């Protein structure tokens, strides 16, 4: 299935939100850091939900979630 501009925008939103989750996973010792991580997870969930509601290219979206949350992002 071909990806359209809409899917590309959703993939970008997922990857950006996943970056925040990975960023806040490091050294979450303080309460403020745990709160920031929880907010980042909620934003990722919202990005994923929005993407799946507005795009039919599920394989690409799932790949973005997996790649975005992996410790070492893929080479593009």
PDB file as gemmi writes it, atoms N, CA and C in Angstrom:
CRYST1    1.000    1.000    1.000  90.00  90.00  90.00 P 1                      
ATOM      1  N   UNK A   1       0.830  -1.168   0.000  1.00  0.00           N  
ATOM      2  CA  UNK A   1       0.000   0.000   0.000  1.00  0.00           C  
ATOM      3  C   UNK A   1       0.884   1.244   0.000  1.00  0.00           C  
ATOM      4  N   UNK A   2       0.540   2.203  -0.836  1.00  0.00           N  
ATOM      5  CA  UNK A   2       1.315   3.428  -0.915  1.00  0.00           C  
ATOM      6  C   UNK A   2       0.999   4.336   0.253  1.00  0.00           C  
ATOM      7  N   UNK A   3       2.019   5.036   0.713  1.00  0.00           N  
ATOM      8  CA  UNK A   3       1.792   5.987   1.790  1.00  0.00           C  
ATOM      9  C   UNK A   3       1.511   7.348   1.191  1.00  0.00           C  
ATOM     10  N   UNK A   4       0.514   8.014   1.726  1.00  0.00           N  
ATOM     11  CA  UNK A   4       0.177   9.353   1.264  1.00  0.00           C  
ATOM     12  C   UNK A   4       0.724  10.388   2.219  1.00  0.00           C  
ATOM     13  N   UNK A   5       0.506  11.657   1.896  1.00  0.00           N  
ATOM     14  CA  UNK A   5       1.004  12.717   2.772  1.00  0.00           C  
ATOM     15  C   UNK A   5       0.421  12.619   4.180  1.00  0.00           C  
ATOM     16  N   UNK A   6      -0.799  12.187   4.289  1.00  0.00           N  
ATOM     17  CA  UNK A   6      -1.434  12.054   5.596  1.00  0.00           C  
ATOM     18  C   UNK A   6      -0.705  11.019   6.451  1.00  0.00           C  
ATOM     19  N   UNK A   7      -0.390   9.876   5.864  1.00  0.00           N  
ATOM     20  CA  UNK A   7       0.320   8.826   6.591  1.00  0.00           C  
ATOM     21  C   UNK A   7       1.712   9.296   6.988  1.00  0.00           C  
ATOM     22  N   UNK A   8       2.375  10.010   6.111  1.00  0.00           N  
ATOM     23  CA  UNK A   8       3.715  10.515   6.429  1.00  0.00           C  
ATOM     24  C   UNK A   8       3.673  11.482   7.608  1.00  0.00           C  
ATOM     25  N   UNK A   9       2.660  12.312   7.658  1.00  0.00           N  
ATOM     26  CA  UNK A   9       2.525  13.239   8.788  1.00  0.00           C  
ATOM     27  C   UNK A   9       2.250  12.488  10.087  1.00  0.00           C  
ATOM     28  N   UNK A  10       1.447  11.448  10.007  1.00  0.00           N  
ATOM     29  CA  UNK A  10       1.158  10.643  11.193  1.00  0.00           C  
ATOM     30  C   UNK A  10       2.406   9.910  11.672  1.00  0.00           C  
ATOM     31  N   UNK A  11       3.179   9.386  10.745  1.00  0.00           N  
ATOM     32  CA  UNK A  11       4.427   8.704  11.106  1.00  0.00           C  
ATOM     33  C   UNK A  11       5.369   9.680  11.801  1.00  0.00           C  
ATOM     34  N   UNK A  12       5.475  10.888  11.272  1.00  0.00           N  
ATOM     35  CA  UNK A  12       6.332  11.903  11.899  1.00  0.00           C  
ATOM     36  C   UNK A  12       5.850  12.231  13.308  1.00  0.00           C  
ATOM     37  N   UNK A  13       4.541  12.345  13.486  1.00  0.00           N  
ATOM     38  CA  UNK A  13       3.995  12.644  14.815  1.00  0.00           C  
ATOM     39  C   UNK A  13       4.280  11.510  15.791  1.00  0.00           C  
ATOM     40  N   UNK A  14       4.157  10.268  15.334  1.00  0.00           N  
ATOM     41  CA  UNK A  14       4.431   9.109  16.186  1.00  0.00           C  
ATOM     42  C   UNK A  14       5.908   9.073  16.574  1.00  0.00           C  
ATOM     43  N   UNK A  15       6.790   9.277  15.603  1.00  0.00           N  
ATOM     44  CA  UNK A  15       8.223   9.235  15.895  1.00  0.00           C  
ATOM     45  C   UNK A  15       8.633  10.351  16.855  1.00  0.00           C  
ATOM     46  N   UNK A  16       8.069  11.539  16.692  1.00  0.00           N  
ATOM     47  CA  UNK A  16       8.372  12.640  17.604  1.00  0.00           C  
ATOM     48  C   UNK A  16       7.882  12.346  19.018  1.00  0.00           C  
ATOM     49  N   UNK A  17       6.676  11.810  19.128  1.00  0.00           N  
ATOM     50  CA  UNK A  17       6.132  11.492  20.447  1.00  0.00           C  
ATOM     51  C   UNK A  17       6.921  10.348  21.093  1.00  0.00           C  
ATOM     52  N   UNK A  18       7.330   9.374  20.302  1.00  0.00           N  
ATOM     53  CA  UNK A  18       8.116   8.250  20.832  1.00  0.00           C  
ATOM     54  C   UNK A  18       9.477   8.728  21.313  1.00  0.00           C  
ATOM     55  N   UNK A  19      10.058   9.718  20.631  1.00  0.00           N  
ATOM     56  CA  UNK A  19      11.339  10.262  21.065  1.00  0.00           C  
ATOM     57  C   UNK A  19      11.212  10.816  22.481  1.00  0.00           C  
ATOM     58  N   UNK A  20      10.116  11.517  22.764  1.00  0.00           N  
ATOM     59  CA  UNK A  20       9.914  12.077  24.106  1.00  0.00           C  
ATOM     60  C   UNK A  20       9.802  10.969  25.146  1.00  0.00           C  
ATOM     61  N   UNK A  21       9.131   9.872  24.814  1.00  0.00           N  
ATOM     62  CA  UNK A  21       9.020   8.752  25.759  1.00  0.00           C  
ATOM     63  C   UNK A  21      10.406   8.192  26.050  1.00  0.00           C  
ATOM     64  N   UNK A  22      11.205   7.984  25.000  1.00  0.00           N  
ATOM     65  CA  UNK A  22      12.563   7.475  25.211  1.00  0.00           C  
ATOM     66  C   UNK A  22      13.405   8.472  26.004  1.00  0.00           C  
ATOM     67  N   UNK A  23      13.266   9.740  25.710  1.00  0.00           N  
ATOM     68  CA  UNK A  23      14.044  10.779  26.398  1.00  0.00           C  
ATOM     69  C   UNK A  23      13.745  10.783  27.901  1.00  0.00           C  
ATOM     70  N   UNK A  24      12.490  10.691  28.259  1.00  0.00           N  
ATOM     71  CA  UNK A  24      12.120  10.744  29.671  1.00  0.00           C  
ATOM     72  C   UNK A  24      12.267   9.408  30.386  1.00  0.00           C  
ATOM     73  N   UNK A  25      12.663   8.360  29.662  1.00  0.00           N  
ATOM     74  CA  UNK A  25      12.860   7.072  30.338  1.00  0.00           C  
ATOM     75  C   UNK A  25      14.205   7.021  31.037  1.00  0.00           C  
ATOM     76  N   UNK A  26      15.092   7.936  30.685  1.00  0.00           N  
ATOM     77  CA  UNK A  26      16.430   7.949  31.267  1.00  0.00           C  
ATOM     78  C   UNK A  26      16.418   8.655  32.613  1.00  0.00           C  
ATOM     79  N   UNK A  27      16.801   7.958  33.643  1.00  0.00           N  
ATOM     80  CA  UNK A  27      16.989   8.561  34.953  1.00  0.00           C  
ATOM     81  C   UNK A  27      15.760   9.160  35.581  1.00  0.00           C  
ATOM     82  N   UNK A  28      14.639   8.487  35.489  1.00  0.00           N  
ATOM     83  CA  UNK A  28      13.397   9.014  36.061  1.00  0.00           C  
ATOM     84  C   UNK A  28      13.377   8.791  37.568  1.00  0.00           C  
ATOM     85  N   UNK A  29      14.241   9.517  38.259  1.00  0.00           N  
ATOM     86  CA  UNK A  29      14.336   9.356  39.710  1.00  0.00           C  
ATOM     87  C   UNK A  29      13.475  10.362  40.456  1.00  0.00           C  
ATOM     88  N   UNK A  30      13.294  11.523  39.882  1.00  0.00           N  
ATOM     89  CA  UNK A  30      12.532  12.566  40.544  1.00  0.00           C  
ATOM     90  C   UNK A  30      11.071  12.516  40.115  1.00  0.00           C  
ATOM     91  N   UNK A  31      10.216  13.019  40.974  1.00  0.00           N  
ATOM     92  CA  UNK A  31       8.776  13.024  40.689  1.00  0.00           C  
ATOM     93  C   UNK A  31       8.469  13.789  39.402  1.00  0.00           C  
ATOM     94  N   UNK A  32       9.138  14.907  39.189  1.00  0.00           N  
ATOM     95  CA  UNK A  32       8.898  15.701  37.981  1.00  0.00           C  
ATOM     96  C   UNK A  32       9.257  14.920  36.719  1.00  0.00           C  
ATOM     97  N   UNK A  33      10.296  14.093  36.794  1.00  0.00           N  
ATOM     98  CA  UNK A  33      10.679  13.283  35.643  1.00  0.00           C  
ATOM     99  C   UNK A  33       9.642  12.197  35.377  1.00  0.00           C  
ATOM    100  N   UNK A  34       9.110  11.606  36.440  1.00  0.00           N  
ATOM    101  CA  UNK A  34       8.070  10.585  36.254  1.00  0.00           C  
ATOM    102  C   UNK A  34       6.819  11.207  35.655  1.00  0.00           C  
ATOM    103  N   UNK A  35       6.501  12.424  36.089  1.00  0.00           N  
ATOM    104  CA  UNK A  35       5.330  13.112  35.551  1.00  0.00           C  
ATOM    105  C   UNK A  35       5.536  13.435  34.070  1.00  0.00           C  
ATOM    106  N   UNK A  36       6.723  13.891  33.722  1.00  0.00           N  
ATOM    107  CA  UNK A  36       7.023  14.195  32.318  1.00  0.00           C  
ATOM    108  C   UNK A  36       6.928  12.946  31.455  1.00  0.00           C  
ATOM    109  N   UNK A  37       7.404  11.808  31.965  1.00  0.00           N  
ATOM    110  CA  UNK A  37       7.314  10.549  31.211  1.00  0.00           C  
ATOM    111  C   UNK A  37       5.859  10.135  31.024  1.00  0.00           C  
ATOM    112  N   UNK A  38       5.052  10.281  32.068  1.00  0.00           N  
ATOM    113  CA  UNK A  38       3.630   9.931  31.955  1.00  0.00           C  
ATOM    114  C   UNK A  38       2.943  10.811  30.907  1.00  0.00           C  
ATOM    115  N   UNK A  39       3.275  12.085  30.889  1.00  0.00           N  
ATOM    116  CA  UNK A  39       2.707  12.981  29.883  1.00  0.00           C  
ATOM    117  C   UNK A  39       3.168  12.593  28.485  1.00  0.00           C  
ATOM    118  N   UNK A  40       4.426  12.216  28.356  1.00  0.00           N  
ATOM    119  CA  UNK A  40       4.953  11.806  27.053  1.00  0.00           C  
ATOM    120  C   UNK A  40       4.246  10.543  26.558  1.00  0.00           C  
ATOM    121  N   UNK A  41       3.969   9.621  27.465  1.00  0.00           N  
ATOM    122  CA  UNK A  41       3.259   8.391  27.086  1.00  0.00           C  
ATOM    123  C   UNK A  41       1.844   8.713  26.636  1.00  0.00           C  
ATOM    124  N   UNK A  42       1.189   9.643  27.324  1.00  0.00           N  
ATOM    125  CA  UNK A  42      -0.162  10.030  26.912  1.00  0.00           C  
ATOM    126  C   UNK A  42      -0.154  10.689  25.537  1.00  0.00           C  
ATOM    127  N   UNK A  43       0.847  11.531  25.285  1.00  0.00           N  
ATOM    128  CA  UNK A  43       0.946  12.176  23.975  1.00  0.00           C  
ATOM    129  C   UNK A  43       1.216  11.155  22.867  1.00  0.00           C  
ATOM    130  N   UNK A  44       2.033  10.147  23.169  1.00  0.00           N  
ATOM    131  CA  UNK A  44       2.274   9.086  22.189  1.00  0.00           C  
ATOM    132  C   UNK A  44       0.983   8.324  21.916  1.00  0.00           C  
ATOM    133  N   UNK A  45       0.259   8.000  22.952  1.00  0.00           N  
ATOM    134  CA  UNK A  45      -1.014   7.298  22.775  1.00  0.00           C  
ATOM    135  C   UNK A  45      -1.994   8.094  21.932  1.00  0.00           C  
ATOM    136  N   UNK A  46      -2.045   9.398  22.163  1.00  0.00           N  
ATOM    137  CA  UNK A  46      -2.944  10.253  21.375  1.00  0.00           C  
ATOM    138  C   UNK A  46      -2.505  10.299  19.911  1.00  0.00           C  
ATOM    139  N   UNK A  47      -1.204  10.372  19.674  1.00  0.00           N  
ATOM    140  CA  UNK A  47      -0.693  10.394  18.298  1.00  0.00           C  
ATOM    141  C   UNK A  47      -1.010   9.086  17.581  1.00  0.00           C  
ATOM    142  N   UNK A  48      -0.837   7.968  18.278  1.00  0.00           N  
ATOM    143  CA  UNK A  48      -1.122   6.660  17.678  1.00  0.00           C  
ATOM    144  C   UNK A  48      -2.618   6.511  17.401  1.00  0.00           C  
ATOM    145  N   UNK A  49      -3.447   6.909  18.359  1.00  0.00           N  
ATOM    146  CA  UNK A  49      -4.904   6.817  18.171  1.00  0.00           C  
ATOM    147  C   UNK A  49      -5.344   7.662  16.980  1.00  0.00           C  
ATOM    148  N   UNK A  50      -4.838   8.892  16.891  1.00  0.00           N  
ATOM    149  CA  UNK A  50      -5.201   9.776  15.785  1.00  0.00           C  
ATOM    150  C   UNK A  50      -4.757   9.183  14.444  1.00  0.00           C  
ATOM    151  N   UNK A  51      -3.559   8.626  14.431  1.00  0.00           N  
ATOM    152  CA  UNK A  51      -3.043   8.044  13.194  1.00  0.00           C  
ATOM    153  C   UNK A  51      -3.901   6.869  12.728  1.00  0.00           C  
ATOM    154  N   UNK A  52      -4.275   6.005  13.652  1.00  0.00           N  
ATOM    155  CA  UNK A  52      -5.057   4.827  13.268  1.00  0.00           C  
ATOM    156  C   UNK A  52      -6.488   5.195  12.888  1.00  0.00           C  
ATOM    157  N   UNK A  53      -6.982   6.313  13.394  1.00  0.00           N  
ATOM    158  CA  UNK A  53      -8.330   6.745  13.010  1.00  0.00           C  
ATOM    159  C   UNK A  53      -8.366   7.364  11.624  1.00  0.00           C  
ATOM    160  N   UNK A  54      -7.248   7.945  11.189  1.00  0.00           N  
ATOM    161  CA  UNK A  54      -7.253   8.700   9.949  1.00  0.00           C  
ATOM    162  C   UNK A  54      -6.452   8.072   8.817  1.00  0.00           C  
ATOM    163  N   UNK A  55      -5.862   6.939   9.025  1.00  0.00           N  
ATOM    164  CA  UNK A  55      -5.073   6.295   7.974  1.00  0.00           C  
ATOM    165  C   UNK A  55      -5.380   4.808   7.940  1.00  0.00           C  
ATOM    166  N   UNK A  56      -5.308   4.250   6.774  1.00  0.00           N  
ATOM    167  CA  UNK A  56      -5.540   2.815   6.593  1.00  0.00           C  
ATOM    168  C   UNK A  56      -4.236   2.040   6.420  1.00  0.00           C  
ATOM    169  N   UNK A  57      -3.110   2.722   6.472  1.00  0.00           N  
ATOM    170  CA  UNK A  57      -1.808   2.090   6.251  1.00  0.00           C  
ATOM    171  C   UNK A  57      -1.246   1.610   7.592  1.00  0.00           C  
ATOM    172  N   UNK A  58      -1.859   0.580   8.133  1.00  0.00           N  
ATOM    173  CA  UNK A  58      -1.549   0.128   9.489  1.00  0.00           C  
ATOM    174  C   UNK A  58      -0.127  -0.406   9.632  1.00  0.00           C  
ATOM    175  N   UNK A  59       0.385  -1.062   8.618  1.00  0.00           N  
ATOM    176  CA  UNK A  59       1.737  -1.611   8.716  1.00  0.00           C  
ATOM    177  C   UNK A  59       2.768  -0.496   8.901  1.00  0.00           C  
ATOM    178  N   UNK A  60       2.622   0.558   8.140  1.00  0.00           N  
ATOM    179  CA  UNK A  60       3.546   1.685   8.259  1.00  0.00           C  
ATOM    180  C   UNK A  60       3.436   2.339   9.627  1.00  0.00           C  
ATOM    181  N   UNK A  61       2.237   2.482  10.127  1.00  0.00           N  
ATOM    182  CA  UNK A  61       2.034   3.101  11.439  1.00  0.00           C  
ATOM    183  C   UNK A  61       2.599   2.229  12.556  1.00  0.00           C  
ATOM    184  N   UNK A  62       2.385   0.925  12.475  1.00  0.00           N  
ATOM    185  CA  UNK A  62       2.936   0.025  13.487  1.00  0.00           C  
ATOM    186  C   UNK A  62       4.463   0.010  13.437  1.00  0.00           C  
ATOM    187  N   UNK A  63       5.017   0.074  12.247  1.00  0.00           N  
ATOM    188  CA  UNK A  63       6.464   0.140  12.115  1.00  0.00           C  
ATOM    189  C   UNK A  63       7.007   1.406  12.763  1.00  0.00           C  
ATOM    190  N   UNK A  64       6.292   2.510  12.614  1.00  0.00           N  
ATOM    191  CA  UNK A  64       6.714   3.770  13.240  1.00  0.00           C  
ATOM    192  C   UNK A  64       6.713   3.655  14.761  1.00  0.00           C  
ATOM    193  N   UNK A  65       5.705   2.983  15.318  1.00  0.00           N  
ATOM    194  CA  UNK A  65       5.652   2.801  16.774  1.00  0.00           C  
ATOM    195  C   UNK A  65       6.830   1.956  17.249  1.00  0.00           C  
ATOM    196  N   UNK A  66       7.070   0.848  16.581  1.00  0.00           N  
ATOM    197  CA  UNK A  66       8.164  -0.049  16.979  1.00  0.00           C  
ATOM    198  C   UNK A  66       9.510   0.639  16.817  1.00  0.00           C  
ATOM    199  N   UNK A  67       9.729   1.257  15.672  1.00  0.00           N  
ATOM    200  CA  UNK A  67      11.006   1.937  15.439  1.00  0.00           C  
ATOM    201  C   UNK A  67      11.187   3.116  16.384  1.00  0.00           C  
ATOM    202  N   UNK A  68      10.117   3.824  16.660  1.00  0.00           N  
ATOM    203  CA  UNK A  68      10.205   4.985  17.535  1.00  0.00           C  
ATOM    204  C   UNK A  68      10.544   4.637  18.968  1.00  0.00           C  
ATOM    205  N   UNK A  69      10.099   3.484  19.422  1.00  0.00           N  
ATOM    206  CA  UNK A  69      10.340   3.087  20.806  1.00  0.00           C  
ATOM    207  C   UNK A  69      11.576   2.213  20.979  1.00  0.00           C  
ATOM    208  N   UNK A  70      12.200   1.814  19.876  1.00  0.00           N  
ATOM    209  CA  UNK A  70      13.394   0.990  20.002  1.00  0.00           C  
ATOM    210  C   UNK A  70      14.543   1.824  20.560  1.00  0.00           C  
ATOM    211  N   UNK A  71      15.445   1.207  21.321  1.00  0.00           N  
ATOM    212  CA  UNK A  71      16.547   1.969  21.924  1.00  0.00           C  
ATOM    213  C   UNK A  71      17.439   2.644  20.890  1.00  0.00           C  
ATOM    214  N   UNK A  72      17.631   1.999  19.781  1.00  0.00           N  
ATOM    215  CA  UNK A  72      18.442   2.583  18.714  1.00  0.00           C  
ATOM    216  C   UNK A  72      17.564   2.759  17.487  1.00  0.00           C  
ATOM    217  N   UNK A  73      17.230   3.998  17.142  1.00  0.00           N  
ATOM    218  CA  UNK A  73      16.359   4.225  15.997  1.00  0.00           C  
ATOM    219  C   UNK A  73      16.964   3.654  14.710  1.00  0.00           C  
ATOM    220  N   UNK A  74      16.122   3.308  13.744  1.00  0.00           N  
ATOM    221  CA  UNK A  74      16.622   2.714  12.502  1.00  0.00           C  
ATOM    222  C   UNK A  74      17.361   3.740  11.666  1.00  0.00           C  
ATOM    223  N   UNK A  75      18.204   3.246  10.785  1.00  0.00           N  
ATOM    224  CA  UNK A  75      18.860   4.103   9.811  1.00  0.00           C  
ATOM    225  C   UNK A  75      17.869   4.385   8.689  1.00  0.00           C  
ATOM    226  N   UNK A  76      17.695   5.629   8.361  1.00  0.00           N  
ATOM    227  CA  UNK A  76      16.719   5.983   7.308  1.00  0.00           C  
ATOM    228  C   UNK A  76      17.404   6.105   5.979  1.00  0.00           C  
TER     229      UNK A  76                                                      
END                                                                             
